[in-house]
């Protein structure tokens, strides 16, 4: 799913698939996919004054979710052991 980068202290990017009504949110700690999210809820989220407040009030406990990707955490000064793509 393609995600759009956003300006937020904790949310990195947001994607939405209208065919499956899935909302995908990339947080600094990982990527989560929320099921059965209406398209108008996604639109309201994207134009909200505060993404974090909107997420907490209207998405977090209202829709089933699953973690779809755990983002690596890099510590300054430690080597990266992953292969480059």
Secondary structure, DSSP 8 states (H G I E B T S, - for coil): --EEE---SSEEEEEEETTTTEEEEEETTEEEEESS--HHHHHHHHT-S-HHHHHHHHTTTTS-EEEEEE-----TTS---S---
